């Protein structure tokens, strides 16, 4: 694996920047893509984050309580 990113760093960045890698800072994105090509754990974490983001986006808006 030719990357400066480990799985722990990837997961931290995934939490901070979300599952859309195209929105990540470029330097992190390049290292993440290298890690993803070599690590099934990173690919699984990205897939889980994408699933969660899709579920949250599909939830209906709930009105705030009046109090």
Secondary structure as GFF3:
##gff-version 3
##sequence-region A 1 67
A	DSSP	alpha_helix	7	17	.	.	.	ID=ss1
A	DSSP	three_ten_helix	21	23	.	.	.	ID=ss2
A	DSSP	alpha_helix	26	38	.	.	.	ID=ss3
A	DSSP	alpha_helix	40	58	.	.	.	ID=ss4
###
